[in-house]
Amino acid sequence: MSDQQVVSLANRARFKPDLGQLARDRVASARRALDASPDEFAGLLAPLLNWNITAEMIECWETEIVPPGDIIIAAGLMTQDIPTGRTVESDTLDSLVRDRYSDLAAVFSTRTDFTDMFSPRILFDGAGAIDAVGLSLNLLCQQYPDTRLRALLDRGAVVRFLFIDPSGDAVRRYEADEGYQPGQIAALTELNIQSIVQRVRDRLRSDKASNLSIRVYDETTRFNLILIDRRRCVMQPYLPGTRGVDSPTFLINRASDTRGLFPTFEQVFASLWERGVPR
């Protein structure tokens, strides 16, 4: 090889591969290798991941949104895309998914972007256990129908709601920090609590009433957490000066009982629940 053919990496120290595009290309390549339409490919992925995957999701993961790590891995397995013929780019991507992202499956810029892809029905229908902590828990209380929540509980699901205390000091601090009118968040939270009590808990059969528990806590709110079946976590941080709907959302799928992000947030919920006061 002549000197003219040698490329010095020292001159390209700032080069950074577009990992998001690499991830999208991996999904698109796997679908094309299987000669499948987006709808067919979604049907092939769903049994592997236990997700309600749609053709629209596949199209977004190929063109706009960085696909979750488990989608990339599942797509690779389906096409037997394993060590042979690997490239530097694919090794870098797999390392990123496996090590750096741990059990983080997807990140969305806003809660609206998240619910556009994962509606409450996709998240909660069929769940056997739901743990939720936050301010007013609107995703469950306002966006998920009471009839569907009662149906879950009647089938044996165990649901625990942990609201910020509407009469506590912490909610008043939050309202002041975020520029809300005094009592605005407290009133919404109390409304949601009463709605769950009257429209859900009070209408359950007596043998299912204990499946729904409600507690309140009076502490600084840092996260809105929803844990589903001890395997999926929706984490939304509360950010100063940012409305809840505008805050980023992180989707986490449990990969281990001891490592990763899921056990951390599971412990956060458990600690707050233990200190909560029943309603």
C-alpha positions in Angstrom: 0.0 0.0 0.0 1.4 3.4 -1.0 1.7 6.4 1.3 -1.0 8.0 -0.8 -3.5 5.2 0.2 -2.9 5.5 3.9 -5.5 7.5 5.8 -4.3 9.1 9.0 -6.9 8.7 11.8 -5.0 11.5 13.7 -6.4 13.9 11.2 -10.0 12.7 11.9 -9.9 12.9 15.7 -13.2 14.7 15.7 -15.0 12.1 13.6 -18.0 10.7 15.4 -20.4 8.1 13.8 -24.1 8.9 13.7 -25.1 6.2 16.1 -28.8 7.1 15.8 -28.7 6.7 12.0 -26.8 3.4 12.4 -29.5 2.1 14.7 -32.2 3.1 12.3 -30.3 1.5 9.4 -30.0 -1.8 11.4 -33.8 -2.0 11.8 -34.4 -1.2 8.1 -31.8 -3.7 6.9 -33.2 -6.5 9.1 -36.7 -5.8 7.7 -35.5 -5.8 4.1 -33.5 -9.0 4.7 -36.7 -10.7 5.7 -38.6 -9.2 2.8 -41.3 -8.0 5.2 -43.6 -5.0 5.2 -43.6 -2.8 8.3 -46.7 -4.5 9.4 -45.3 -8.0 8.9 -42.1 -7.0 10.6 -44.0 -5.6 13.6 -45.8 -9.0 13.8 -42.5 -10.8 13.9 -41.0 -8.6 16.6 -43.9 -8.6 18.9 -43.7 -12.2 20.2 -39.9 -11.7 20.9 -40.4 -8.6 23.0 -44.0 -8.9 24.4 -44.7 -5.4 23.1 -47.8 -4.2 21.1 -45.7 -3.1 18.2 -47.3 -1.4 15.2 -46.2 -0.7 11.6 -46.1 3.0 12.5 -43.5 2.3 15.2 -41.4 0.4 12.6 -41.6 3.2 10.2 -40.6 5.8 12.8 -37.7 3.6 14.0 -36.4 3.4 10.4 -36.7 7.1 9.6 -37.1 9.4 12.6 -36.7 8.0 16.1 -33.7 6.1 17.5 -35.0 2.5 18.0 -34.9 1.0 21.5 -32.0 -1.2 22.3 -34.0 -4.4 22.6 -35.6 -3.7 19.1 -32.1 -3.5 17.6 -31.0 -6.7 19.3 -34.2 -8.6 18.3 -33.9 -7.4 14.7 -30.4 -8.7 14.7 -31.4 -12.1 16.1 -34.2 -12.5 13.6 -31.7 -12.1 10.7 -29.0 -14.1 12.6 -26.9 -10.9 12.5 -24.2 -12.3 14.8 -20.4 -11.9 14.9 -19.6 -12.9 11.3 -19.0 -10.0 8.9 -19.0 -7.4 11.7 -17.9 -3.8 11.1 -16.5 -1.2 13.4 -19.8 0.6 13.3 -21.9 -2.4 14.3 -19.5 -3.3 17.1 -19.6 0.3 18.4 -23.4 0.2 18.3 -23.8 -3.1 20.0 -21.4 -2.0 22.7 -23.4 1.2 23.2 -26.6 -0.8 23.6 -25.2 -3.4 25.9 -23.0 -1.4 28.2 -23.6 2.3 28.1 -27.4 2.3 27.8 -27.8 -0.7 30.2 -31.6 -1.3 30.4 -32.6 2.0 28.9 -34.8 1.2 26.0 -35.8 4.6 24.6 -35.7 8.3 25.4 -38.4 10.8 24.3 -38.0 14.6 24.3 -41.4 15.2 25.8 -44.2 13.2 27.4 -46.3 14.0 24.4 -43.8 12.3 22.1 -43.9 9.3 24.4 -47.7 8.9 24.5 -47.8 9.3 20.8 -46.0 6.0 20.6 -47.1 4.3 23.9 -50.7 5.2 24.6 -52.0 4.3 28.1 -53.9 1.4 26.7 -50.7 -0.1 25.2 -48.9 0.4 28.5 -51.6 -0.8 30.9 -54.0 -3.2 29.2 -53.3 -6.6 30.5 -51.0 -5.5 33.2 -50.8 -7.6 36.4 -49.2 -5.0 38.6 -48.8 -1.2 38.4 -46.9 1.0 40.8 -47.1 4.8 40.2 -45.7 7.8 42.1 -45.6 11.4 41.2 -47.7 14.6 41.6 -51.2 14.0 40.2 -50.6 10.9 38.1 -52.6 12.2 35.2 -51.5 9.4 32.8 -53.4 6.9 34.9 -56.1 9.1 36.4 -57.0 11.3 33.4 -55.9 9.5 30.3 -56.7 5.8 31.1 -60.4 5.1 31.3 -61.9 4.2 34.7 -63.7 1.2 33.2 -60.4 -0.3 31.9 -58.7 0.3 35.3 -61.6 -1.4 37.1 -61.4 -4.3 34.6 -57.7 -4.7 35.4 -58.4 -4.8 39.1 -61.4 -7.2 38.7 -59.1 -9.6 36.8 -56.7 -9.6 39.7 -54.2 -6.8 38.9 -52.6 -5.0 41.9 -52.3 -1.3 41.6 -50.6 1.2 43.9 -51.0 5.0 43.6 -48.6 7.3 45.5 -49.7 10.9 45.1 -48.1 14.0 46.5 -50.1 15.1 49.6 -52.5 17.8 48.4 -52.5 19.3 51.9 -48.7 19.1 52.5 -45.9 21.5 52.4 -44.1 19.9 49.4 -46.9 20.6 47.0 -47.0 24.3 48.0 -43.2 24.5 47.4 -43.7 22.9 44.0 -46.4 25.3 43.0 -44.2 28.3 44.0 -41.1 26.9 42.2 -43.1 26.3 39.0 -45.1 29.5 39.0 -48.5 27.9 39.5 -51.3 29.7 41.4 -51.4 28.6 45.0 -53.5 25.5 45.4 -53.7 24.7 41.6 -51.7 21.4 41.7 -53.1 20.5 45.1 -56.6 20.8 43.7 -55.9 18.7 40.7 -54.2 16.0 42.8 -57.1 15.9 45.2 -59.5 15.7 42.3 -57.6 12.7 40.9 -57.5 11.0 44.3 -61.2 11.4 44.8 -61.9 10.2 41.2 -59.9 7.0 41.8 -61.6 6.5 45.2 -65.2 7.1 44.0 -65.1 5.9 40.4 -62.8 2.9 40.8 -62.1 1.7 44.3 -65.7 2.2 45.7 -67.1 0.3 42.7 -64.9 -2.8 43.0 -66.3 -6.0 44.3 -65.5 -6.5 47.9 -63.1 -9.3 47.2 -61.1 -7.1 44.9 -61.1 -3.8 46.9 -57.7 -4.6 48.4 -56.1 -4.8 45.0 -56.1 -1.0 44.8 -54.1 1.0 47.3 -53.7 4.8 47.6 -51.1 6.7 49.6 -49.8 10.2 49.8 -46.3 11.5 50.6 -45.1 15.0 51.6 -41.6 15.2 50.2 -39.8 17.0 47.3 -40.9 15.5 44.0 -38.1 14.5 41.7 -39.6 11.8 39.4 -42.9 10.6 38.1 -42.4 6.8 38.0 -44.7 4.1 36.6 -43.6 0.5 37.0 -45.5 -2.1 35.1 -45.3 -5.8 36.0 -41.9 -5.3 37.6 -40.3 -5.3 34.1 -41.1 -1.9 32.5 -40.5 1.5 34.0 -41.6 4.9 32.6 -39.5 7.6 34.3 -40.2 11.3 33.9 -38.1 13.8 35.8 -39.6 17.0 37.2 -37.5 19.9 35.9 -37.5 23.5 37.2 -39.5 25.9 35.0 -40.6 23.0 32.7 -44.2 21.9 32.5 -44.8 18.2 33.0 -45.9 17.6 29.5 -42.7 19.1 28.2 -40.3 17.0 30.3 -38.4 14.2 28.8 -39.5 10.6 29.2 -37.3 7.5 29.7 -38.5 4.0 28.9 -36.6 1.3 30.9 -37.0 -2.4 30.5 -35.6 -4.6 33.3 -32.5 -6.5 32.3 -31.4 -7.7 35.8 -32.6 -7.8 39.4 -29.5 -6.1 40.6 -27.9 -4.1 37.8 -29.2 -1.3 35.6 -31.6 1.6 36.0 -34.8 -0.4 36.7 -33.7 -1.7 40.2 -32.7 1.8 41.1 -36.1 3.3 40.4 -37.9 0.3 41.8 -36.1 1.1 45.1 -37.1 4.7 44.9 -40.8 3.8 44.7 -40.4 1.2 47.5 -38.8 3.7 49.8 -41.5 6.4 49.1 -44.3 3.9 49.4 -43.0 2.7 52.8 -43.1 6.3 54.1 -46.5 7.1 52.5 -49.7 7.7 54.4 -52.8 5.6 53.3 -55.8 7.5 51.9 
